[in-house]
Each structure stands twice: as structure tokens, then as C-alpha cells.
Amino acid sequence: MLARKLDLPVISTGALLREEAERGTPLGRQALAYTRSGRFFPDEIAGAMLRQWMDAHGRHGWVLDGFPRTLPQALQLDAEFGGPEVVVALELGAEEIHRRLAERLSCPQCAASFGVTMDGLHAGSACPQCGASLRRREDDTPATVDERLCQHREHTLPVLAHYRARHLLLEVDAAAPREVVFASICRQLNLEVGA
């Protein structure tokens, strides 16, 4: 939503790595082992994917999704790519994260995510953004979600502290419906909400 509002491309290292896995590339096969276990991709893999995308599409004007997840990735982003102008951290409790991921549907084409209850869709529904068939991710199991939450506490909380210290962090309560959360982000970024 934010990327569309700002007319910027979204870079999701997770989606890029899942695409590599679907194509059966060596990088994709390596990444698949991490995805299935709920562990974060090693910094070298995530950084290589970001660099590859930036080299192909340009290094200015983008919205990152899922990067940086570790402090070394944040330092790479700052040093190699000029760092972010703002970091939006969507805050949500563990119970709600489990509930939402249990019913998450993903688009293999445009990487958009939807919820069964929130959006009234089901596996096999057409993606509202691009028309591709939505599907559940095989790594959205309770065990992998628990592992992701552990990884988040261990690796991502220091990233948030890094950007908080640089006054770049915008923390947003994401428990409300998507439109309410988006309106809150827009207001805090001084963007017109309805446009």
C-alpha cells in the first residue's frame, strides 16, 4: 500500500529468494532450507539478493519488505545503498501474528499477502492486485512462526534500536485493520491519507 502510494517498487528479499527456489537455482535451493525452518537467511544471501535487485533496477527510491532483519544487514544497507529515509516497524503481539499467519494467502506473482478472514479470500482465489492464483505458504506453520519470532527477538530488535538511535524509526501498532494502520502510517509520514 505504501509503495503504491509513493509510486515506488517494493523489494522483498524473502519473495526474491522464494522465486529463486521455484526456479531451482543454487541460491534458491540454499534459501529454501532456511525458509522451511523459519530461520532468517544468512546476511550474505539476503545482501546478495538485494544487491542483485538494485543492480538490475536502480539504487534510488524503493520500499524494502523484510530487509534489513539483522544488524549486519542494516549496516550493509547504510554503507552500500545510502540507508533508509525512514524505517516503519509494524508492531503486533505473538498471538495475533500466529492467527494472521495461519490464514495468510500469498501471491506468487506480485508477492502481495492477504488474509482469509480479513479479505474474504481463500486459496485459489484470484489476487486482487494482479489476478494470479493465491496460495498458502508452506512455511506458515506454528513451529516456523515460533522460530521466526525467536529470530526476530534475537536479530531484528537490535536493528530497530539502531534506527531508533538515528531517529529514523516509526513504530506503528498493526493490530487494527489494514486501512487504519495504513492511514496511521500516512499521517505520521505527513502523506495525504485519502489520495
C-alpha positions in Angstrom: 0.0 0.0 0.0 2.8 2.4 0.9 4.8 1.6 -2.2 1.7 2.2 -4.4 1.0 5.5 -2.6 4.6 6.6 -3.2 4.8 5.1 -6.6 7.9 3.1 -5.6 8.9 -0.5 -6.3 8.8 -3.0 -3.4 11.9 -5.1 -2.7 11.1 -8.3 -0.7 14.2 -10.3 -0.2 12.0 -13.2 1.0 9.9 -13.1 -2.2 13.0 -12.8 -4.3 14.6 -15.9 -2.6 11.3 -17.9 -2.9 11.3 -17.0 -6.7 14.9 -18.3 -6.9 13.8 -21.5 -5.1 10.9 -22.0 -7.5 13.4 -21.7 -10.4 15.7 -24.2 -8.8 18.8 -22.0 -8.7 21.6 -22.8 -6.3 20.8 -19.7 -4.3 17.2 -20.7 -4.2 17.9 -24.2 -3.1 20.1 -22.8 -0.3 17.4 -20.3 0.7 14.7 -22.9 0.8 16.3 -24.7 3.7 16.1 -21.5 5.8 12.5 -20.7 4.7 11.2 -24.1 5.7 12.8 -24.0 9.2 11.7 -20.4 9.9 15.3 -19.2 10.2 16.4 -15.9 8.7 18.5 -16.1 5.6 22.2 -15.6 6.2 23.3 -12.0 5.8 25.4 -12.9 2.7 22.4 -14.4 0.9 20.0 -11.6 1.7 22.6 -9.0 0.9 23.4 -10.7 -2.4 19.8 -10.7 -3.4 19.4 -7.0 -2.5 22.5 -6.1 -4.5 21.3 -8.2 -7.5 17.9 -6.4 -7.4 19.5 -2.9 -7.0 21.9 -3.6 -9.9 19.1 -4.5 -12.2 16.5 -1.9 -11.1 18.4 1.1 -9.7 19.5 2.1 -6.3 17.3 5.0 -5.6 13.6 5.1 -4.5 12.3 1.8 -3.1 10.3 0.3 -0.3 12.1 -2.7 1.4 10.0 -5.5 2.9 11.8 -7.8 5.3 15.2 -6.2 5.0 17.2 -5.5 7.0 16.5 -8.2 9.5 19.9 -8.2 11.2 22.3 -5.5 12.3 25.0 -6.5 9.7 22.3 -6.2 7.0 21.4 -2.7 8.4 25.0 -1.7 8.3 25.3 -3.0 4.7 22.1 -1.1 3.7 23.6 2.1 5.2 27.0 1.7 3.7 26.3 0.3 0.2 22.9 1.9 -0.6 22.8 5.1 1.4 20.4 3.7 4.1 16.7 4.3 4.5 15.0 7.7 4.9 12.5 6.1 7.4 12.0 2.6 8.9 8.4 1.6 9.5 8.2 -1.2 12.1 4.7 -2.8 12.3 4.2 -3.9 15.9 2.0 -6.9 16.6 1.7 -9.4 19.5 2.7 -13.0 19.1 -0.8 -14.4 19.4 -2.1 -12.2 16.7 1.0 -13.0 14.5 0.2 -16.7 14.8 -3.5 -16.1 14.0 -2.8 -14.0 10.9 -0.1 -16.3 9.5 -2.3 -19.3 10.0 -4.7 -17.8 7.5 -2.3 -15.9 5.2 -2.5 -16.2 1.5 0.3 -15.1 -0.8 0.5 -14.2 -4.4 3.4 -16.0 -6.2 3.3 -13.3 -8.9 3.3 -9.9 -7.2 4.2 -11.1 -3.6 1.1 -9.4 -2.1 -0.3 -11.0 1.1 -3.9 -11.3 2.1 -5.9 -12.9 5.0 -8.7 -15.4 4.7 -10.9 -13.5 7.3 -9.6 -10.0 6.7 -10.0 -10.1 3.0 -12.6 -12.8 2.5 -10.4 -14.8 0.1 -9.3 -18.4 0.0 -6.5 -20.5 -1.5 -7.1 -20.4 -5.2 -8.8 -17.0 -5.3 -7.5 -14.5 -7.8 -5.1 -12.0 -6.4 -6.9 -8.6 -6.2 -3.7 -6.9 -7.4 -2.6 -9.0 -10.4 -5.0 -11.8 -10.9 -2.7 -14.7 -10.1 -3.9 -17.6 -8.0 -3.4 -17.1 -4.3 -1.9 -19.9 -2.2 -0.8 -20.6 1.3 2.9 -20.6 2.1 4.2 -24.0 3.2 6.4 -22.3 5.9 3.5 -20.7 7.7 3.3 -23.5 10.4 3.1 -22.8 14.2 6.7 -24.2 14.6 8.2 -22.0 11.9 6.3 -18.9 13.2 7.7 -19.6 16.7 11.2 -19.8 15.2 10.7 -16.6 13.3 9.6 -14.8 16.5 12.7 -16.1 18.2 14.9 -14.9 15.3 13.1 -11.5 15.4 13.9 -11.0 19.1 17.5 -12.1 18.7 18.3 -10.4 15.4 15.8 -7.7 14.5 15.3 -5.9 17.8 19.0 -4.6 17.5 18.1 -3.3 14.0 15.2 -1.4 15.4 17.4 0.0 18.2 20.0 1.1 15.5 17.4 3.0 13.5 15.7 4.4 16.7 19.1 5.9 17.8 19.3 7.5 14.3 15.8 8.9 14.7 14.6 7.0 11.6 12.2 4.5 13.3 8.5 4.9 13.1 6.8 2.2 15.2 3.2 1.5 14.3 0.6 -0.6 16.2 -0.5 -3.0 13.5 -3.4 -4.7 15.4 -6.0 -2.5 13.7 -7.5 -3.3 10.3 -5.1 -2.7 7.4 -6.7 0.6 6.2 -6.5 2.0 9.8 -2.8 1.0 10.1 -2.1 2.5 6.6 -3.8 5.8 7.5 -1.7 6.0 10.7 1.5 5.5 8.7 0.4 8.1 6.2 -0.4 10.7 8.9 3.0 10.0 10.6 4.8 10.4 7.3 2.8 13.6 6.5 1.3 12.0 3.5 -2.3 12.7 2.4 -4.4 9.8 3.7 -7.1 9.7 1.0 -5.1 10.4 -2.1 
